[in-house]
Amino acid sequence: MKLIIKLGKLLFVLLLLQSCTAEKKEISLIKEMDQEQEMISSYKEGMIALEKGDTFYAAQKFLEAELLYPQSEWASKSALMASYAYYLQDYFSKALFNLERFLKTYKGDPKESYAHYLIAMCYYELIVDEKTDLSSLVNAKNKFQYVINNFPESDFASDSKYKIDLINDILASKEMYIGRHYIKKQKWIAAINRFKIVTKDYDTTVYVEEAIHRLVEIYYHLGLIEESKKYGNLLGYNYASSEWYKATYKIFNKDYKKIEIKKATKKEKKGLFKKFKKLFQRNEKKSS
């Protein structure tokens, strides 16, 4: 009898524990569902605010969505959308901080390429001109190159290449600016070094033709004729039709004068038409 009572008590305890476990699971599931609904609600609010142009409020709602349900697959997307909202508002420091946090928190996320690209764009937007601090230029170039090297098949790789070309133009223009300054100060060696940087590191930019011409000028001025001719030949071989080659040609041919082709005026064009008209009339008489 006692054994039956003990077994009955044990069965009751087991049923009670099972009931409690099921209840806890149910409560946990309800909480999880509530969190998810709150997260979706915050995310939607963020999207609406973004469409209305209230980017700062949108960023706050996206961050709120991330915190509400951090274990959700939407958390990483919310973090990125917050960064994008900051970027749109020109809050580049906030965007950069949030993007770096994203890369640490969500390692290996499929949207990682976008995070790196947006970091590059933040630095790119901070570029002022070639005469100011170079850190933004260098950081942007390095990050764009990172995107090209690590995500060559992504949608951002081709635009990164285009952006690097633009950055190289700016960096080359800085070297040209300094080189011209050294010419004015008659610091020939310093000027040569700057122009050589352009021919070596930025040979695909629009400044390479002028850089080669400046080297021709300086070496000729210093009496290093053979060295000057070497760069003159280089310019002629690659850019024979450019204005800079014409300027280089004049250095070695002092008597060279460009022959201007006189264009016909409207009056002369009309006179030419009359001549053609007379010619046609003569031919008509002969044929008749």
C-alpha positions in Angstrom: 0.0 0.0 0.0 2.8 2.4 1.0 4.6 1.6 -2.3 1.5 2.5 -4.3 1.2 5.8 -2.4 4.9 6.6 -3.1 4.6 5.8 -6.8 1.5 8.0 -6.9 3.4 10.9 -5.3 6.3 10.4 -7.7 4.0 10.4 -10.7 2.4 13.5 -9.5 5.7 15.3 -9.1 6.8 14.2 -12.6 3.5 15.4 -14.1 3.9 18.7 -12.2 7.5 19.2 -13.5 6.5 18.3 -17.1 3.6 20.8 -16.8 6.0 23.5 -15.5 8.5 22.8 -18.3 5.8 23.0 -21.0 4.5 26.2 -19.4 7.9 27.8 -19.4 8.4 26.8 -23.1 5.1 28.3 -23.9 5.9 31.5 -22.1 9.3 31.7 -23.7 7.7 31.1 -27.2 5.2 33.9 -26.5 7.9 36.3 -25.4 9.9 35.4 -28.5 6.9 36.0 -30.7 6.2 39.3 -29.0 9.9 40.3 -29.5 9.7 39.4 -33.1 6.5 41.5 -33.6 8.1 44.4 -31.8 11.2 44.1 -34.0 9.1 44.0 -37.2 7.1 47.0 -36.0 10.3 49.0 -35.3 11.9 48.0 -38.6 8.8 49.1 -40.5 8.7 52.4 -38.7 12.4 52.9 -39.7 11.6 52.2 -43.3 8.7 54.7 -43.3 10.8 57.4 -41.7 13.6 56.7 -44.2 11.2 57.1 -47.1 10.0 60.4 -45.6 13.5 61.7 -45.3 13.7 61.6 -41.5 16.9 59.6 -41.6 18.1 60.2 -38.0 14.8 58.9 -36.6 15.0 56.0 -39.1 18.4 55.1 -37.7 17.1 55.0 -34.2 14.3 52.7 -35.1 16.6 50.3 -37.0 18.9 50.1 -34.0 15.9 49.6 -31.7 14.8 46.7 -34.0 18.3 45.1 -33.7 18.3 45.3 -29.9 14.7 43.9 -29.6 15.5 40.7 -31.3 19.3 40.3 -31.7 19.1 36.6 -32.4 16.9 37.2 -35.5 18.3 37.1 -39.0 16.9 40.6 -39.3 19.2 42.0 -36.6 22.2 42.3 -39.0 20.0 43.9 -41.7 18.7 46.4 -39.1 22.2 47.3 -38.1 23.2 47.9 -41.8 20.0 50.0 -42.4 20.9 52.2 -39.4 24.3 52.8 -40.9 22.8 53.6 -44.3 20.4 56.1 -42.7 23.3 57.8 -40.9 25.3 57.9 -44.2 22.3 59.6 -46.0 22.3 62.3 -43.3 26.1 62.8 -43.6 26.6 61.5 -40.1 29.7 59.7 -41.4 31.4 59.2 -38.0 28.2 57.5 -36.6 27.9 55.4 -39.8 31.5 54.3 -39.6 31.3 53.4 -35.9 28.1 51.3 -36.6 29.6 49.6 -39.6 32.7 48.6 -37.8 30.5 47.2 -35.0 28.5 45.3 -37.6 31.7 43.6 -38.9 32.7 42.5 -35.4 29.2 41.4 -34.3 28.1 39.6 -37.5 31.3 38.0 -38.8 30.7 36.1 -42.0 27.3 37.7 -42.7 26.3 37.5 -46.4 25.9 41.3 -46.4 29.5 41.9 -45.4 30.5 43.2 -48.8 27.9 46.0 -48.5 29.3 47.0 -45.1 32.8 47.3 -46.5 31.6 49.2 -49.5 29.6 51.6 -47.3 32.7 52.2 -45.2 34.6 53.1 -48.4 31.8 55.5 -49.4 31.8 57.3 -46.0 35.5 58.0 -46.4 34.9 59.0 -50.0 32.3 61.5 -49.0 34.8 63.0 -46.5 37.2 63.9 -49.4 37.5 67.7 -49.8 40.3 68.3 -52.4 43.9 67.4 -53.2 45.3 70.2 -51.0 43.8 69.0 -47.6 44.4 66.0 -45.4 45.0 62.8 -47.4 43.7 60.4 -44.8 40.2 60.2 -46.3 41.6 59.7 -49.8 43.9 56.9 -48.6 41.3 55.2 -46.4 38.7 55.3 -49.2 41.1 53.9 -51.8 42.2 51.1 -49.5 38.7 50.1 -48.6 37.5 50.2 -52.3 40.5 48.0 -53.1 39.5 45.6 -50.3 36.0 45.3 -51.9 37.6 44.5 -55.3 40.0 42.0 -53.9 37.6 40.1 -51.6 34.3 40.5 -53.3 35.1 40.6 -57.1 31.8 39.2 -58.1 29.7 41.5 -55.9 27.6 44.4 -57.3 30.0 46.8 -55.6 33.3 45.8 -57.3 32.8 47.6 -60.6 31.8 50.9 -58.9 34.8 50.5 -56.5 37.1 50.4 -59.6 35.5 53.5 -60.9 35.9 55.3 -57.6 39.5 54.3 -57.4 40.1 55.9 -60.8 38.6 59.2 -59.5 40.7 59.0 -56.3 43.8 58.4 -58.4 43.0 61.6 -60.4 42.8 63.6 -57.1 46.1 62.1 -55.8 47.8 62.7 -59.1 46.6 66.3 -59.1 48.1 66.8 -55.7 51.5 65.6 -56.9 51.2 67.9 -59.9 50.2 70.9 -57.7 53.3 70.3 -55.5 55.5 69.7 -58.5 54.5 73.0 -60.2 55.1 74.8 -56.9 58.7 73.4 -56.8 59.3 74.6 -60.3 58.4 78.1 -59.3 60.8 77.8 -56.4 63.4 76.3 -58.7 63.7 73.2 -56.6 64.3 71.0 -59.6 65.1 67.6 -57.9 62.0 67.9 -55.7 59.9 68.7 -58.7 61.3 65.8 -60.7 60.5 63.4 -57.9 56.8 64.6 -57.8 56.3 64.2 -61.6 58.0 60.8 -61.6 55.4 59.7 -59.0 52.7 60.6 -61.4 54.3 58.7 -64.3 54.8 55.6 -62.1 51.8 55.4 -59.8 49.1 57.4 -61.7 49.9 56.6 -65.3 46.2 56.0 -66.2 45.2 59.5 -65.0 44.7 62.6 -67.1 47.8 64.2 -65.6 50.4 61.8 -66.9 50.9 63.7 -70.2 51.7 67.0 -68.4 53.9 65.2 -65.9 56.1 63.8 -68.7 56.2 67.2 -70.4 57.4 68.8 -67.2 60.2 66.3 -66.9 61.2 67.1 -70.5 61.2 70.8 -69.5 63.3 70.4 -66.3 65.9 68.1 -67.8 66.3 70.4 -70.8 66.7 73.4 -68.5 69.3 71.5 -66.5 71.2 70.7 -69.6 70.5 66.9 -69.4 69.5 66.8 -73.1 69.5 63.0 -73.5 67.3 62.5 -70.5 65.0 65.2 -71.8 64.8 63.5 -75.2 64.1 60.2 -73.5 60.9 61.6 -71.9 60.1 63.5 -75.1 60.1 60.3 -77.1 58.0 58.6 -74.4 55.4 61.4 -74.7 55.5 61.3 -78.5 55.1 57.5 -78.6 52.1 57.4 -76.4 50.5 60.9 -76.8 51.6 62.2 -80.2 48.3 64.1 -80.8 48.2 65.8 -77.4 48.8 69.5 -76.7 51.5 68.5 -74.2 53.5 66.8 -77.0 53.2 69.9 -79.2 54.7 71.9 -76.3 57.4 69.3 -75.9 58.2 69.4 -79.6 58.6 73.2 -79.4 61.4 72.7 -76.8 63.5 70.8 -79.3 62.4 72.8 -82.4 62.5 76.5 -81.5 61.4 77.6 -85.0 58.4 75.4 -85.0 55.2 77.2 -85.7 51.8 75.7 -85.7 50.1 76.3 -89.1 46.5 77.4 -88.5 44.0 76.2 -91.0 41.7 79.1 -91.9 38.1 78.1 -91.7 35.7 79.2 -94.4 33.3 82.0 -93.3 29.6 81.9 -94.0 30.0 84.4 -96.8 32.7 82.3 -98.4 30.5 79.2 -98.0 27.7 80.9 -99.8 30.1 81.9 -102.6 31.2 78.3 -102.9 27.6 77.3 -103.3 27.3 79.8 -106.2 30.3 78.3 -107.9 28.8 74.8 -107.6 25.5 76.2 -109.0 27.3 77.7 -112.0 29.1 74.4 -112.6 25.9 72.5 -112.6 24.3 75.0 -115.0 27.2 74.6 -117.5 27.0 70.8 -117.3 23.2 71.0 -118.0 23.8 73.2 -121.2 26.4 70.7 -122.5 24.2 67.7 -122.0 21.3 69.4 -123.7 
